[in-house]
Amino acid sequence: MTRITLINPNTSRATTVMMTEIARKYLPENFSVEGVTATRGVSMILNGEELAASAGGVVEMGLAAEQFSNGLIVSAFGDPGLDRLKALSSLPTVGICEASMYEASAGGRRFGIATVTPDLVASFAAKAETLGLAHLFTGTRLTSGDPLVLASDPARLHAALEIAVRECLERDGAEAVIIGGGPLGQAADDLQRALSSPVIAPIRSAVELLLSRIVHPPEAGSRAN
């Protein structure tokens, strides 16, 4: 059995369960996934300070998982601690933000992000720049309302994100839209099935990218881990 560890940099165990169940749906029968949850921090990362503060815990959880895992997923949309974990771990390691941006931009496709966290918008643009995808990134569209309230109400969250997705497509010229956030994983999965336009669900993107790297490890010296 090939084992994957999904790292939740948030402290919400319910979010870990939700994200792990989504990841499990996209794994072959001979793969398993276990979620681990941050023991310090916040229940939902909402700004750059909280994102940066979660990085150390991500690295700790990832290194602790090495003894029983074959691959790691950092399941917060800012990919906190990802680069350091890649440098320290011998395992294939991916983040849901990088994975979804790679998928969304495939073939030179223009892509946007729909999300609930206004204080993380700058980090999304910085990530696109780091990945060499800034020229394809059309920007971020935000839902209205308190992010924590929306995240606790699946119906309202789905409706608000659908509006943001349509704004990305119709106003910004995006050809694909990423739902930006690990705790938004179920909404992303639902919207992907509900809309005809390409909606990228980051957890699925990360699972597929990690599977490809486990089966076909990148050559030494490449940018991927």
DAUR-V327797 format. One record per residue. N is the residue number from 1. PSI is psi as a letter, one per 20 degrees, with the letter a starting at -180 (NA if undefined). NEAR is the number of other ideal C-beta (glycine too) atoms within 8 Angstrom. Layout:
n=N psi=PSI near=NEAR
n=N psi=PSI near=NEAR
This chain:
n=1 psi=p near=5
n=2 psi=p near=9
n=3 psi=p near=12
n=4 psi=p near=17
n=5 psi=p near=16
n=6 psi=o near=14
n=7 psi=o near=14
n=8 psi=o near=15
n=9 psi=i near=16
n=10 psi=r near=17
n=11 psi=j near=10
n=12 psi=o near=11
n=13 psi=h near=7
n=14 psi=h near=6
n=15 psi=h near=14
n=16 psi=g near=14
n=17 psi=g near=9
n=18 psi=g near=11
n=19 psi=h near=16
n=20 psi=g near=12
n=21 psi=h near=8
n=22 psi=g near=14
n=23 psi=h near=17
n=24 psi=h near=9
n=25 psi=h near=6
n=26 psi=j near=9
n=27 psi=q near=12
n=28 psi=r near=5
n=29 psi=h near=4
n=30 psi=j near=5
n=31 psi=q near=11
n=32 psi=r near=9
n=33 psi=p near=12
n=34 psi=p near=11
n=35 psi=q near=13
n=36 psi=q near=11
n=37 psi=p near=11
n=38 psi=q near=12
n=39 psi=i near=5
n=40 psi=q near=5
n=41 psi=c near=11
n=42 psi=r near=8
n=43 psi=h near=6
n=44 psi=o near=11
n=45 psi=p near=15
n=46 psi=i near=10
n=47 psi=r near=9
n=48 psi=h near=10
n=49 psi=g near=6
n=50 psi=h near=11
n=51 psi=g near=14
n=52 psi=h near=8
n=53 psi=h near=8
n=54 psi=i near=16
n=55 psi=g near=12
n=56 psi=g near=8
n=57 psi=h near=13
n=58 psi=g near=17
n=59 psi=g near=12
n=60 psi=g near=8
n=61 psi=h near=12
n=62 psi=g near=18
n=63 psi=h near=10
n=64 psi=h near=8
n=65 psi=i near=13
n=66 psi=h near=10
n=67 psi=i near=5
n=68 psi=j near=6
n=69 psi=q near=12
n=70 psi=i near=8
n=71 psi=q near=15
n=72 psi=q near=16
n=73 psi=p near=17
n=74 psi=o near=17
n=75 psi=l near=15
n=76 psi=q near=17
n=77 psi=i near=12
n=78 psi=i near=12
n=79 psi=l near=13
n=80 psi=p near=13
n=81 psi=j near=15
n=82 psi=g near=13
n=83 psi=g near=7
n=84 psi=g near=9
n=85 psi=h near=15
n=86 psi=h near=9
n=87 psi=h near=6
n=88 psi=h near=8
n=89 psi=q near=12
n=90 psi=i near=3
n=91 psi=q near=10
n=92 psi=p near=11
n=93 psi=p near=15
n=94 psi=q near=16
n=95 psi=q near=12
n=96 psi=h near=17
n=97 psi=g near=13
n=98 psi=g near=13
n=99 psi=g near=15
n=100 psi=h near=15
n=101 psi=h near=15
n=102 psi=g near=11
n=103 psi=g near=12
n=104 psi=h near=13
n=105 psi=j near=13
n=106 psi=p near=6
n=107 psi=j near=4
n=108 psi=k near=5
n=109 psi=p near=11
n=110 psi=p near=12
n=111 psi=q near=17
n=112 psi=r near=16
n=113 psi=p near=13
n=114 psi=p near=16
n=115 psi=a near=18
n=116 psi=i near=13
n=117 psi=n near=13
n=118 psi=h near=5
n=119 psi=j near=7
n=120 psi=j near=16
n=121 psi=g near=11
n=122 psi=h near=7
n=123 psi=h near=10
n=124 psi=g near=16
n=125 psi=h near=12
n=126 psi=h near=8
n=127 psi=g near=13
n=128 psi=h near=12
n=129 psi=g near=9
n=130 psi=h near=6
n=131 psi=i near=9
n=132 psi=k near=5
n=133 psi=j near=11
n=134 psi=h near=8
n=135 psi=i near=4
n=136 psi=i near=11
n=137 psi=p near=13
n=138 psi=i near=10
n=139 psi=a near=9
n=140 psi=p near=11
n=141 psi=p near=13
n=142 psi=q near=11
n=143 psi=r near=13
n=144 psi=q near=4
n=145 psi=r near=9
n=146 psi=p near=5
n=147 psi=g near=11
n=148 psi=h near=8
n=149 psi=g near=9
n=150 psi=g near=13
n=151 psi=h near=11
n=152 psi=i near=5
n=153 psi=n near=8
n=154 psi=g near=7
n=155 psi=g near=6
n=156 psi=h near=10
n=157 psi=g near=14
n=158 psi=g near=11
n=159 psi=g near=8
n=160 psi=g near=13
n=161 psi=h near=17
n=162 psi=h near=11
n=163 psi=g near=9
n=164 psi=h near=13
n=165 psi=g near=16
n=166 psi=h near=8
n=167 psi=g near=11
n=168 psi=g near=16
n=169 psi=g near=13
n=170 psi=h near=6
n=171 psi=h near=7
n=172 psi=i near=11
n=173 psi=j near=7
n=174 psi=q near=11
n=175 psi=i near=8
n=176 psi=q near=15
n=177 psi=p near=16
n=178 psi=p near=14
n=179 psi=o near=17
n=180 psi=n near=15
n=181 psi=p near=13
n=182 psi=g near=15
n=183 psi=i near=11
n=184 psi=j near=14
n=185 psi=g near=15
n=186 psi=g near=9
n=187 psi=h near=12
n=188 psi=g near=16
n=189 psi=g near=12
n=190 psi=g near=9
n=191 psi=h near=15
n=192 psi=h near=11
n=193 psi=h near=6
n=194 psi=h near=6
n=195 psi=q near=9
n=196 psi=h near=2
n=197 psi=q near=8
n=198 psi=o near=8
n=199 psi=p near=13
n=200 psi=p near=15
n=201 psi=o near=14
n=202 psi=h near=18
n=203 psi=g near=17
n=204 psi=g near=12
n=205 psi=g near=14
n=206 psi=g near=16
n=207 psi=g near=13
n=208 psi=h near=11
n=209 psi=g near=13
n=210 psi=g near=16
n=211 psi=g near=11
n=212 psi=h near=8
n=213 psi=h near=14
n=214 psi=g near=10
n=215 psi=h near=5
n=216 psi=n near=5
n=217 psi=p near=6
n=218 psi=q near=8
n=219 psi=q near=5
n=220 psi=p near=4
n=221 psi=i near=3
n=222 psi=r near=6
n=223 psi=i near=2
n=224 psi=q near=5
n=225 psi=NA near=8
